[in-house]
Amino acid sequence: MECPYCGAEMENGALQSSHGIYWLNQAAKFRPPQWVKHAEGLCDADNLMQSPYIPASRCPRCRKIILTY
Ligand SMILES: [Zn+2]
């Protein structure tokens, strides 16, 4: 995949966390994101056996990440 910003070839990989990946309208600065009322979990794999991740592509040149959740 080519980066839509600069045209460089993007690297395939994963955005991964040890405790879930969430979307919030504003960053939760003083509490875990899963405690925020309208936090949306973006992946299902959130258990003790598998760390949650979302397949993604990144452009190291302009530091953009594109993912599908
Ligand atoms: Zn780029």
N, CA, C, O and the ligand as a Tripos MOL2 file, in Angstrom:
@<TRIPOS>MOLECULE
protein
  277   275    70     0     0
PROTEIN
NO_CHARGES

@<TRIPOS>ATOM
      1 N           0.8420   -1.1770    0.0000 N.3       1 MET1
      2 CA          0.0000    0.0000    0.0000 C.3       1 MET1
      3 C           0.8920    1.2460    0.0000 C.2       1 MET1
      4 O           1.8830    1.3160    0.7260 O.2       1 MET1
      5 N           0.5170    2.2270   -0.8300 N.am      2 GLU2
      6 CA          1.2540    3.4890   -0.8510 C.3       2 GLU2
      7 C           0.6500    4.4790    0.1400 C.2       2 GLU2
      8 O          -0.5700    4.5580    0.2820 O.2       2 GLU2
      9 N           1.4870    5.2120    0.8040 N.am      3 CYS3
     10 CA          1.0290    6.2420    1.7380 C.3       3 CYS3
     11 C           0.2600    7.3140    0.9640 C.2       3 CYS3
     12 O           0.7890    7.8710    0.0020 O.2       3 CYS3
     13 N          -0.9780    7.6110    1.3660 N.am      4 PRO4
     14 CA         -1.7530    8.6320    0.6590 C.3       4 PRO4
     15 C          -1.2440   10.0510    0.9030 C.2       4 PRO4
     16 O          -1.6940   10.9870    0.2430 O.2       4 PRO4
     17 N          -0.3200   10.2230    1.8350 N.am      5 TYR5
     18 CA          0.2060   11.5580    2.1450 C.3       5 TYR5
     19 C           1.4760   11.8680    1.3660 C.2       5 TYR5
     20 O           1.6300   12.9700    0.8400 O.2       5 TYR5
     21 N           2.4110   10.8760    1.2890 N.am      6 CYS6
     22 CA          3.6980   11.1620    0.6490 C.3       6 CYS6
     23 C           4.0250   10.2120   -0.5070 C.2       6 CYS6
     24 O           4.9730   10.4710   -1.2480 O.2       6 CYS6
     25 N           3.2650    9.1140   -0.6840 N.am      7 GLY7
     26 CA          3.4790    8.1940   -1.7880 C.3       7 GLY7
     27 C           4.4900    7.0950   -1.5240 C.2       7 GLY7
     28 O           4.6830    6.2370   -2.3860 O.2       7 GLY7
     29 N           5.1530    7.0820   -0.3570 N.am      8 ALA8
     30 CA          6.1270    6.0370   -0.0310 C.3       8 ALA8
     31 C           5.4010    4.7140    0.2290 C.2       8 ALA8
     32 O           4.2200    4.6950    0.5770 O.2       8 ALA8
     33 N           6.1430    3.5940    0.0490 N.am      9 GLU9
     34 CA          5.5670    2.2830    0.3610 C.3       9 GLU9
     35 C           5.4020    2.1510    1.8760 C.2       9 GLU9
     36 O           6.3200    2.4670    2.6330 O.2       9 GLU9
     37 N           4.2330    1.6840    2.3150 N.am     10 MET10
     38 CA          3.9580    1.5530    3.7490 C.3      10 MET10
     39 C           4.3580    0.1750    4.2390 C.2      10 MET10
     40 O           4.3660   -0.7840    3.4680 O.2      10 MET10
     41 N           4.6910    0.0740    5.5250 N.am     11 GLU11
     42 CA          5.0270   -1.1990    6.1700 C.3      11 GLU11
     43 C           3.7610   -1.7920    6.7710 C.2      11 GLU11
     44 O           2.9710   -1.0780    7.3890 O.2      11 GLU11
     45 N           3.5600   -3.1160    6.5900 N.am     12 ASN12
     46 CA          2.4420   -3.8010    7.2230 C.3      12 ASN12
     47 C           2.8570   -4.2910    8.6030 C.2      12 ASN12
     48 O           3.9980   -4.7080    8.7990 O.2      12 ASN12
     49 N           1.9480   -4.2420    9.5440 N.am     13 GLY13
     50 CA          2.2250   -4.7000   10.9090 C.3      13 GLY13
     51 C           0.9540   -4.6790   11.7250 C.2      13 GLY13
     52 O          -0.1260   -4.9610   11.2050 O.2      13 GLY13
     53 N           1.0670   -4.3510   12.9930 N.am     14 ALA14
     54 CA         -0.0900   -4.3330   13.8790 C.3      14 ALA14
     55 C           0.0790   -3.2480   14.9340 C.2      14 ALA14
     56 O           1.1840   -3.0010   15.4190 O.2      14 ALA14
     57 N          -1.0150   -2.6140   15.2760 N.am     15 LEU15
     58 CA         -1.0660   -1.7280   16.4280 C.3      15 LEU15
     59 C          -1.5110   -2.6000   17.5900 C.2      15 LEU15
     60 O          -2.6120   -3.1510   17.5670 O.2      15 LEU15
     61 N          -0.6610   -2.7290   18.6140 N.am     16 GLN16
     62 CA         -0.9310   -3.6990   19.6680 C.3      16 GLN16
     63 C          -0.7610   -3.0720   21.0390 C.2      16 GLN16
     64 O           0.0160   -2.1360   21.2280 O.2      16 GLN16
     65 N          -1.5140   -3.6170   21.9940 N.am     17 SER17
     66 CA         -1.4920   -3.1490   23.3730 C.3      17 SER17
     67 C          -1.6250   -4.3570   24.2950 C.2      17 SER17
     68 O          -2.0480   -5.4270   23.8560 O.2      17 SER17
     69 N          -1.2770   -4.2020   25.5330 N.am     18 SER18
     70 CA         -1.4360   -5.3120   26.4770 C.3      18 SER18
     71 C          -2.8080   -5.3120   27.1420 C.2      18 SER18
     72 O          -3.1800   -6.3080   27.7620 O.2      18 SER18
     73 N          -3.5800   -4.2150   27.0310 N.am     19 HIS19
     74 CA         -4.8520   -4.1270   27.7620 C.3      19 HIS19
     75 C          -6.0060   -3.5690   26.9480 C.2      19 HIS19
     76 O          -6.9210   -3.0020   27.5460 O.2      19 HIS19
     77 N          -6.0290   -3.6850   25.6660 N.am     20 GLY20
     78 CA         -7.1460   -3.1960   24.8760 C.3      20 GLY20
     79 C          -6.7850   -1.9350   24.1160 C.2      20 GLY20
     80 O          -5.8880   -1.1870   24.5050 O.2      20 GLY20
     81 N          -7.5010   -1.7130   23.0240 N.am     21 ILE21
     82 CA         -7.3050   -0.5340   22.1950 C.3      21 ILE21
     83 C          -8.6690    0.1440   22.0830 C.2      21 ILE21
     84 O          -9.6430   -0.4760   21.6550 O.2      21 ILE21
     85 N          -8.7320    1.4070   22.4660 N.am     22 TYR22
     86 CA        -10.0060    2.1140   22.5710 C.3      22 TYR22
     87 C          -9.9890    3.3900   21.7620 C.2      22 TYR22
     88 O          -8.9480    4.0190   21.5730 O.2      22 TYR22
     89 N         -11.1890    3.7650   21.2820 N.am     23 TRP23
     90 CA        -11.3800    5.0790   20.6850 C.3      23 TRP23
     91 C         -12.1370    5.9410   21.6830 C.2      23 TRP23
     92 O         -13.1580    5.5250   22.2300 O.2      23 TRP23
     93 N         -11.6260    7.1470   21.9160 N.am     24 LEU24
     94 CA        -12.2920    8.1100   22.7930 C.3      24 LEU24
     95 C         -12.3430    9.4510   22.0660 C.2      24 LEU24
     96 O         -11.4570    9.7680   21.2720 O.2      24 LEU24
     97 N         -13.3740   10.2260   22.3380 N.am     25 ASN25
     98 CA        -13.4620   11.5550   21.7320 C.3      25 ASN25
     99 C         -12.3890   12.4840   22.2810 C.2      25 ASN25
    100 O         -11.9500   13.4080   21.5970 O.2      25 ASN25
    101 N         -11.9700   12.2380   23.5150 N.am     26 GLN26
    102 CA        -10.8550   12.9510   24.1170 C.3      26 GLN26
    103 C         -10.0120   11.9370   24.8650 C.2      26 GLN26
    104 O         -10.5500   10.9710   25.4080 O.2      26 GLN26
    105 N          -8.7190   12.1310   24.9050 N.am     27 ALA27
    106 CA         -7.8350   11.2040   25.6100 C.3      27 ALA27
    107 C          -8.1760   11.1870   27.1000 C.2      27 ALA27
    108 O          -8.4460   12.2300   27.6950 O.2      27 ALA27
    109 N          -8.1620    9.9950   27.6960 N.am     28 ALA28
    110 CA         -8.3810    9.8310   29.1360 C.3      28 ALA28
    111 C          -7.0350   10.0090   29.8340 C.2      28 ALA28
    112 O          -6.2080    9.0960   29.8270 O.2      28 ALA28
    113 N          -6.8150   11.1560   30.4240 N.am     29 LYS29
    114 CA         -5.4970   11.4540   30.9840 C.3      29 LYS29
    115 C          -5.3080   10.9350   32.3960 C.2      29 LYS29
    116 O          -4.1770   10.6700   32.8020 O.2      29 LYS29
    117 N          -6.3830   10.7840   33.1540 N.am     30 PHE30
    118 CA         -6.2260   10.4620   34.5760 C.3      30 PHE30
    119 C          -6.8930    9.1570   34.9780 C.2      30 PHE30
    120 O          -7.0150    8.8780   36.1710 O.2      30 PHE30
    121 N          -7.3290    8.3510   34.0180 N.am     31 ARG31
    122 CA         -7.9290    7.0470   34.3260 C.3      31 ARG31
    123 C          -7.7890    6.1450   33.1080 C.2      31 ARG31
    124 O          -7.5930    6.6240   31.9910 O.2      31 ARG31
    125 N          -7.8910    4.8490   33.3250 N.am     32 PRO32
    126 CA         -7.7810    3.9240   32.1870 C.3      32 PRO32
    127 C          -8.9080    4.1720   31.1830 C.2      32 PRO32
    128 O         -10.0270    4.4860   31.5900 O.2      32 PRO32
    129 N          -8.6410    4.0410   29.8940 N.am     33 PRO33
    130 CA         -9.6600    4.3550   28.8850 C.3      33 PRO33
    131 C         -10.9160    3.4990   29.0020 C.2      33 PRO33
    132 O         -12.0080    3.9630   28.6750 O.2      33 PRO33
    133 N         -10.7800    2.2580   29.4630 N.am     34 GLN34
    134 CA        -11.9670    1.4010   29.5620 C.3      34 GLN34
    135 C         -12.9410    1.8890   30.6300 C.2      34 GLN34
    136 O         -14.0810    1.4250   30.6680 O.2      34 GLN34
    137 N         -12.5330    2.7950   31.4840 N.am     35 TRP35
    138 CA        -13.4200    3.3610   32.5120 C.3      35 TRP35
    139 C         -14.1980    4.5680   32.0060 C.2      35 TRP35
    140 O         -15.1270    5.0180   32.6770 O.2      35 TRP35
    141 N         -13.8500    5.0950   30.8590 N.am     36 VAL36
    142 CA        -14.5440    6.2600   30.3100 C.3      36 VAL36
    143 C         -15.8830    5.8000   29.7400 C.2      36 VAL36
    144 O         -15.9410    4.7850   29.0460 O.2      36 VAL36
    145 N         -16.9560    6.5330   30.0250 N.am     37 LYS37
    146 CA        -18.3270    6.1250   29.7070 C.3      37 LYS37
    147 C         -18.5200    5.7380   28.2410 C.2      37 LYS37
    148 O         -19.1040    4.6880   27.9690 O.2      37 LYS37
    149 N         -18.0610    6.5300   27.3060 N.am     38 HIS38
    150 CA        -18.3220    6.2520   25.8990 C.3      38 HIS38
    151 C         -17.1000    5.7080   25.1600 C.2      38 HIS38
    152 O         -17.0230    5.8180   23.9370 O.2      38 HIS38
    153 N         -16.1510    5.1260   25.8800 N.am     39 ALA39
    154 CA        -14.9800    4.5330   25.2320 C.3      39 ALA39
    155 C         -15.4340    3.3470   24.3720 C.2      39 ALA39
    156 O         -16.2510    2.5350   24.8060 O.2      39 ALA39
    157 N         -14.9040    3.2560   23.1680 N.am     40 GLU40
    158 CA        -15.2740    2.1750   22.2520 C.3      40 GLU40
    159 C         -14.0810    1.2520   22.0550 C.2      40 GLU40
    160 O         -13.0480    1.6720   21.5340 O.2      40 GLU40
    161 N         -14.2210   -0.0080   22.4700 N.am     41 GLY41
    162 CA        -13.1720   -0.9930   22.2250 C.3      41 GLY41
    163 C         -13.0920   -1.2910   20.7370 C.2      41 GLY41
    164 O         -14.1180   -1.5380   20.1020 O.2      41 GLY41
    165 N         -11.8870   -1.2720   20.1670 N.am     42 LEU42
    166 CA        -11.7430   -1.4490   18.7240 C.3      42 LEU42
    167 C         -11.3740   -2.8620   18.3110 C.2      42 LEU42
    168 O         -11.3420   -3.1530   17.1150 O.2      42 LEU42
    169 N         -11.0900   -3.7580   19.2640 N.am     43 CYS43
    170 CA        -10.7820   -5.1420   18.8840 C.3      43 CYS43
    171 C         -11.3240   -6.0810   19.9500 C.2      43 CYS43
    172 O         -11.5030   -5.6990   21.1060 O.2      43 CYS43
    173 N         -11.5800   -7.3140   19.5380 N.am     44 ASP44
    174 CA        -12.1880   -8.3050   20.4240 C.3      44 ASP44
    175 C         -11.1690   -9.0640   21.2560 C.2      44 ASP44
    176 O         -11.4850   -9.5220   22.3540 O.2      44 ASP44
    177 N          -9.9570   -9.2020   20.7540 N.am     45 ALA45
    178 CA         -8.9710  -10.0640   21.4060 C.3      45 ALA45
    179 C          -8.3930   -9.3810   22.6410 C.2      45 ALA45
    180 O          -7.2790   -8.8590   22.6020 O.2      45 ALA45
    181 N          -9.1380   -9.3850   23.7200 N.am     46 ASP46
    182 CA         -8.6860   -8.7600   24.9490 C.3      46 ASP46
    183 C          -8.8540   -9.7690   26.0890 C.2      46 ASP46
    184 O          -9.7780   -9.6570   26.8930 O.2      46 ASP46
    185 N          -7.9650  -10.7420   26.1490 N.am     47 ASN47
    186 CA         -8.0070  -11.7330   27.2120 C.3      47 ASN47
    187 C          -6.5830  -12.0500   27.6580 C.2      47 ASN47
    188 O          -5.6230  -11.4890   27.1300 O.2      47 ASN47
    189 N          -6.4530  -12.9340   28.6120 N.am     48 LEU48
    190 CA         -5.1360  -13.2160   29.1850 C.3      48 LEU48
    191 C          -4.2270  -13.9910   28.2450 C.2      48 LEU48
    192 O          -3.0080  -13.9670   28.4100 O.2      48 LEU48
    193 N          -4.8040  -14.6850   27.2540 N.am     49 MET49
    194 CA         -4.0180  -15.5350   26.3700 C.3      49 MET49
    195 C          -3.5230  -14.8010   25.1310 C.2      49 MET49
    196 O          -2.5560  -15.2390   24.5080 O.2      49 MET49
    197 N          -4.1630  -13.6960   24.7600 N.am     50 GLN50
    198 CA         -3.7780  -12.9950   23.5330 C.3      50 GLN50
    199 C          -3.8670  -11.4930   23.7540 C.2      50 GLN50
    200 O          -4.9080  -10.9790   24.1630 O.2      50 GLN50
    201 N          -2.7820  -10.7990   23.4860 N.am     51 SER51
    202 CA         -2.7970   -9.3410   23.5830 C.3      51 SER51
    203 C          -3.5740   -8.7740   22.4110 C.2      51 SER51
    204 O          -3.4010   -9.2370   21.2830 O.2      51 SER51
    205 N          -4.4290   -7.7810   22.6430 N.am     52 PRO52
    206 CA         -5.2370   -7.2190   21.5710 C.3      52 PRO52
    207 C          -4.3910   -6.4910   20.5320 C.2      52 PRO52
    208 O          -3.3880   -5.8530   20.8540 O.2      52 PRO52
    209 N          -4.8220   -6.6050   19.2770 N.am     53 TYR53
    210 CA         -4.1110   -5.9180   18.2010 C.3      53 TYR53
    211 C          -5.0660   -5.6160   17.0510 C.2      53 TYR53
    212 O          -6.1320   -6.2200   16.9310 O.2      53 TYR53
    213 N          -4.6660   -4.6820   16.2200 N.am     54 ILE54
    214 CA         -5.3900   -4.3370   15.0020 C.3      54 ILE54
    215 C          -4.3690   -4.3140   13.8690 C.2      54 ILE54
    216 O          -3.3930   -3.5690   13.9460 O.2      54 ILE54
    217 N          -4.5710   -5.1170   12.8130 N.am     55 PRO55
    218 CA         -3.6550   -5.0500   11.6700 C.3      55 PRO55
    219 C          -3.6180   -3.6140   11.1150 C.2      55 PRO55
    220 O          -4.6460   -2.9430   11.0360 O.2      55 PRO55
    221 N          -2.4260   -3.1630   10.7390 N.am     56 ALA56
    222 CA         -2.2750   -1.7750   10.3140 C.3      56 ALA56
    223 C          -1.1060   -1.6470    9.3410 C.2      56 ALA56
    224 O          -0.2820   -2.5520    9.2090 O.2      56 ALA56
    225 N          -1.0560   -0.5170    8.6730 N.am     57 SER57
    226 CA          0.0810   -0.1510    7.8230 C.3      57 SER57
    227 C           0.5670    1.2100    8.2890 C.2      57 SER57
    228 O          -0.2280    2.0780    8.6510 O.2      57 SER57
    229 N           1.9100    1.3910    8.2760 N.am     58 ARG58
    230 CA          2.4390    2.6810    8.7010 C.3      58 ARG58
    231 C           3.4360    3.2260    7.6950 C.2      58 ARG58
    232 O           4.0780    2.4840    6.9520 O.2      58 ARG58
    233 N           3.5440    4.5500    7.6950 N.am     59 CYS59
    234 CA          4.5400    5.2290    6.8830 C.3      59 CYS59
    235 C           5.5700    5.8230    7.8390 C.2      59 CYS59
    236 O           5.2690    6.7890    8.5400 O.2      59 CYS59
    237 N           6.7840    5.2620    7.8790 N.am     60 PRO60
    238 CA          7.7910    5.8150    8.7850 C.3      60 PRO60
    239 C           8.2840    7.1930    8.3550 C.2      60 PRO60
    240 O           8.8320    7.9330    9.1720 O.2      60 PRO60
    241 N           8.0940    7.5500    7.0760 N.am     61 ARG61
    242 CA          8.5530    8.8560    6.6040 C.3      61 ARG61
    243 C           7.7010    9.9860    7.2030 C.2      61 ARG61
    244 O           8.2460   10.9480    7.7450 O.2      61 ARG61
    245 N           6.3660    9.8750    7.1080 N.am     62 CYS62
    246 CA          5.5260   10.9600    7.6350 C.3      62 CYS62
    247 C           4.7810   10.5470    8.8940 C.2      62 CYS62
    248 O           3.9310   11.2900    9.3840 O.2      62 CYS62
    249 N           5.0960    9.3550    9.4260 N.am     63 ARG63
    250 CA          4.5850    8.9240   10.7270 C.3      63 ARG63
    251 C           3.0540    8.8780   10.7700 C.2      63 ARG63
    252 O           2.4380    9.3650   11.7170 O.2      63 ARG63
    253 N           2.4520    8.2910    9.7410 N.am     64 LYS64
    254 CA          1.0070    8.0800    9.6910 C.3      64 LYS64
    255 C           0.7620    6.5860    9.7710 C.2      64 LYS64
    256 O           1.5570    5.7870    9.2750 O.2      64 LYS64
    257 N          -0.3600    6.2090   10.4070 N.am     65 ILE65
    258 CA         -0.7740    4.8160   10.5020 C.3      65 ILE65
    259 C          -2.1950    4.7210    9.9540 C.2      65 ILE65
    260 O          -3.0550    5.5310   10.3020 O.2      65 ILE65
    261 N          -2.4400    3.7260    9.0960 N.am     66 ILE66
    262 CA         -3.7630    3.4570    8.5560 C.3      66 ILE66
    263 C          -4.1760    2.0800    9.0270 C.2      66 ILE66
    264 O          -3.4140    1.1220    8.8940 O.2      66 ILE66
    265 N          -5.3870    1.9690    9.5800 N.am     67 LEU67
    266 CA         -5.8710    0.6760   10.0800 C.3      67 LEU67
    267 C          -7.3420    0.5260    9.8170 C.2      67 LEU67
    268 O          -8.0690    1.4990    9.6150 O.2      67 LEU67
    269 N          -7.7690   -0.7430    9.8240 N.am     68 THR68
    270 CA         -9.1910   -1.0810    9.7190 C.3      68 THR68
    271 C          -9.5600   -1.8400   10.9730 C.2      68 THR68
    272 O          -8.9110   -2.8290   11.3150 O.2      68 THR68
    273 N         -10.5920   -1.3930   11.6620 N.am     69 TYR69
    274 CA        -10.9980   -2.0510   12.9090 C.3      69 TYR69
    275 C         -12.3690   -2.6360   12.7940 C.2      69 TYR69
    276 O         -12.8700   -3.2270   13.7500 O.2      69 TYR69
    277 ZN          3.9790    8.9800    4.0990 Zn       70 ZN70
@<TRIPOS>BOND
     1     1     2 1
     2     2     3 1
     3     3     4 2
     4     3     5 am
     5     5     6 1
     6     6     7 1
     7     7     8 2
     8     7     9 am
     9     9    10 1
    10    10    11 1
    11    11    12 2
    12    11    13 am
    13    13    14 1
    14    14    15 1
    15    15    16 2
    16    15    17 am
    17    17    18 1
    18    18    19 1
    19    19    20 2
    20    19    21 am
    21    21    22 1
    22    22    23 1
    23    23    24 2
    24    23    25 am
    25    25    26 1
    26    26    27 1
    27    27    28 2
    28    27    29 am
    29    29    30 1
    30    30    31 1
    31    31    32 2
    32    31    33 am
    33    33    34 1
    34    34    35 1
    35    35    36 2
    36    35    37 am
    37    37    38 1
    38    38    39 1
    39    39    40 2
    40    39    41 am
    41    41    42 1
    42    42    43 1
    43    43    44 2
    44    43    45 am
    45    45    46 1
    46    46    47 1
    47    47    48 2
    48    47    49 am
    49    49    50 1
    50    50    51 1
    51    51    52 2
    52    51    53 am
    53    53    54 1
    54    54    55 1
    55    55    56 2
    56    55    57 am
    57    57    58 1
    58    58    59 1
    59    59    60 2
    60    59    61 am
    61    61    62 1
    62    62    63 1
    63    63    64 2
    64    63    65 am
    65    65    66 1
    66    66    67 1
    67    67    68 2
    68    67    69 am
    69    69    70 1
    70    70    71 1
    71    71    72 2
    72    71    73 am
    73    73    74 1
    74    74    75 1
    75    75    76 2
    76    75    77 am
    77    77    78 1
    78    78    79 1
    79    79    80 2
    80    79    81 am
    81    81    82 1
    82    82    83 1
    83    83    84 2
    84    83    85 am
    85    85    86 1
    86    86    87 1
    87    87    88 2
    88    87    89 am
    89    89    90 1
    90    90    91 1
    91    91    92 2
    92    91    93 am
    93    93    94 1
    94    94    95 1
    95    95    96 2
    96    95    97 am
    97    97    98 1
    98    98    99 1
    99    99   100 2
   100    99   101 am
   101   101   102 1
   102   102   103 1
   103   103   104 2
   104   103   105 am
   105   105   106 1
   106   106   107 1
   107   107   108 2
   108   107   109 am
   109   109   110 1
   110   110   111 1
   111   111   112 2
   112   111   113 am
   113   113   114 1
   114   114   115 1
   115   115   116 2
   116   115   117 am
   117   117   118 1
   118   118   119 1
   119   119   120 2
   120   119   121 am
   121   121   122 1
   122   122   123 1
   123   123   124 2
   124   123   125 am
   125   125   126 1
   126   126   127 1
   127   127   128 2
   128   127   129 am
   129   129   130 1
   130   130   131 1
   131   131   132 2
   132   131   133 am
   133   133   134 1
   134   134   135 1
   135   135   136 2
   136   135   137 am
   137   137   138 1
   138   138   139 1
   139   139   140 2
   140   139   141 am
   141   141   142 1
   142   142   143 1
   143   143   144 2
   144   143   145 am
   145   145   146 1
   146   146   147 1
   147   147   148 2
   148   147   149 am
   149   149   150 1
   150   150   151 1
   151   151   152 2
   152   151   153 am
   153   153   154 1
   154   154   155 1
   155   155   156 2
   156   155   157 am
   157   157   158 1
   158   158   159 1
   159   159   160 2
   160   159   161 am
   161   161   162 1
   162   162   163 1
   163   163   164 2
   164   163   165 am
   165   165   166 1
   166   166   167 1
   167   167   168 2
   168   167   169 am
   169   169   170 1
   170   170   171 1
   171   171   172 2
   172   171   173 am
   173   173   174 1
   174   174   175 1
   175   175   176 2
   176   175   177 am
   177   177   178 1
   178   178   179 1
   179   179   180 2
   180   179   181 am
   181   181   182 1
   182   182   183 1
   183   183   184 2
   184   183   185 am
   185   185   186 1
   186   186   187 1
   187   187   188 2
   188   187   189 am
   189   189   190 1
   190   190   191 1
   191   191   192 2
   192   191   193 am
   193   193   194 1
   194   194   195 1
   195   195   196 2
   196   195   197 am
   197   197   198 1
   198   198   199 1
   199   199   200 2
   200   199   201 am
   201   201   202 1
   202   202   203 1
   203   203   204 2
   204   203   205 am
   205   205   206 1
   206   206   207 1
   207   207   208 2
   208   207   209 am
   209   209   210 1
   210   210   211 1
   211   211   212 2
   212   211   213 am
   213   213   214 1
   214   214   215 1
   215   215   216 2
   216   215   217 am
   217   217   218 1
   218   218   219 1
   219   219   220 2
   220   219   221 am
   221   221   222 1
   222   222   223 1
   223   223   224 2
   224   223   225 am
   225   225   226 1
   226   226   227 1
   227   227   228 2
   228   227   229 am
   229   229   230 1
   230   230   231 1
   231   231   232 2
   232   231   233 am
   233   233   234 1
   234   234   235 1
   235   235   236 2
   236   235   237 am
   237   237   238 1
   238   238   239 1
   239   239   240 2
   240   239   241 am
   241   241   242 1
   242   242   243 1
   243   243   244 2
   244   243   245 am
   245   245   246 1
   246   246   247 1
   247   247   248 2
   248   247   249 am
   249   249   250 1
   250   250   251 1
   251   251   252 2
   252   251   253 am
   253   253   254 1
   254   254   255 1
   255   255   256 2
   256   255   257 am
   257   257   258 1
   258   258   259 1
   259   259   260 2
   260   259   261 am
   261   261   262 1
   262   262   263 1
   263   263   264 2
   264   263   265 am
   265   265   266 1
   266   266   267 1
   267   267   268 2
   268   267   269 am
   269   269   270 1
   270   270   271 1
   271   271   272 2
   272   271   273 am
   273   273   274 1
   274   274   275 1
   275   275   276 2
@<TRIPOS>SUBSTRUCTURE
     1 MET1         2 RESIDUE 1 A MET
     2 GLU2         6 RESIDUE 1 A GLU
     3 CYS3        10 RESIDUE 1 A CYS
     4 PRO4        14 RESIDUE 1 A PRO
     5 TYR5        18 RESIDUE 1 A TYR
     6 CYS6        22 RESIDUE 1 A CYS
     7 GLY7        26 RESIDUE 1 A GLY
     8 ALA8        30 RESIDUE 1 A ALA
     9 GLU9        34 RESIDUE 1 A GLU
    10 MET10       38 RESIDUE 1 A MET
    11 GLU11       42 RESIDUE 1 A GLU
    12 ASN12       46 RESIDUE 1 A ASN
    13 GLY13       50 RESIDUE 1 A GLY
    14 ALA14       54 RESIDUE 1 A ALA
    15 LEU15       58 RESIDUE 1 A LEU
    16 GLN16       62 RESIDUE 1 A GLN
    17 SER17       66 RESIDUE 1 A SER
    18 SER18       70 RESIDUE 1 A SER
    19 HIS19       74 RESIDUE 1 A HIS
    20 GLY20       78 RESIDUE 1 A GLY
    21 ILE21       82 RESIDUE 1 A ILE
    22 TYR22       86 RESIDUE 1 A TYR
    23 TRP23       90 RESIDUE 1 A TRP
    24 LEU24       94 RESIDUE 1 A LEU
    25 ASN25       98 RESIDUE 1 A ASN
    26 GLN26      102 RESIDUE 1 A GLN
    27 ALA27      106 RESIDUE 1 A ALA
    28 ALA28      110 RESIDUE 1 A ALA
    29 LYS29      114 RESIDUE 1 A LYS
    30 PHE30      118 RESIDUE 1 A PHE
    31 ARG31      122 RESIDUE 1 A ARG
    32 PRO32      126 RESIDUE 1 A PRO
    33 PRO33      130 RESIDUE 1 A PRO
    34 GLN34      134 RESIDUE 1 A GLN
    35 TRP35      138 RESIDUE 1 A TRP
    36 VAL36      142 RESIDUE 1 A VAL
    37 LYS37      146 RESIDUE 1 A LYS
    38 HIS38      150 RESIDUE 1 A HIS
    39 ALA39      154 RESIDUE 1 A ALA
    40 GLU40      158 RESIDUE 1 A GLU
    41 GLY41      162 RESIDUE 1 A GLY
    42 LEU42      166 RESIDUE 1 A LEU
    43 CYS43      170 RESIDUE 1 A CYS
    44 ASP44      174 RESIDUE 1 A ASP
    45 ALA45      178 RESIDUE 1 A ALA
    46 ASP46      182 RESIDUE 1 A ASP
    47 ASN47      186 RESIDUE 1 A ASN
    48 LEU48      190 RESIDUE 1 A LEU
    49 MET49      194 RESIDUE 1 A MET
    50 GLN50      198 RESIDUE 1 A GLN
    51 SER51      202 RESIDUE 1 A SER
    52 PRO52      206 RESIDUE 1 A PRO
    53 TYR53      210 RESIDUE 1 A TYR
    54 ILE54      214 RESIDUE 1 A ILE
    55 PRO55      218 RESIDUE 1 A PRO
    56 ALA56      222 RESIDUE 1 A ALA
    57 SER57      226 RESIDUE 1 A SER
    58 ARG58      230 RESIDUE 1 A ARG
    59 CYS59      234 RESIDUE 1 A CYS
    60 PRO60      238 RESIDUE 1 A PRO
    61 ARG61      242 RESIDUE 1 A ARG
    62 CYS62      246 RESIDUE 1 A CYS
    63 ARG63      250 RESIDUE 1 A ARG
    64 LYS64      254 RESIDUE 1 A LYS
    65 ILE65      258 RESIDUE 1 A ILE
    66 ILE66      262 RESIDUE 1 A ILE
    67 LEU67      266 RESIDUE 1 A LEU
    68 THR68      270 RESIDUE 1 A THR
    69 TYR69      274 RESIDUE 1 A TYR
    70 ZN70       277 GROUP 0 **** ****
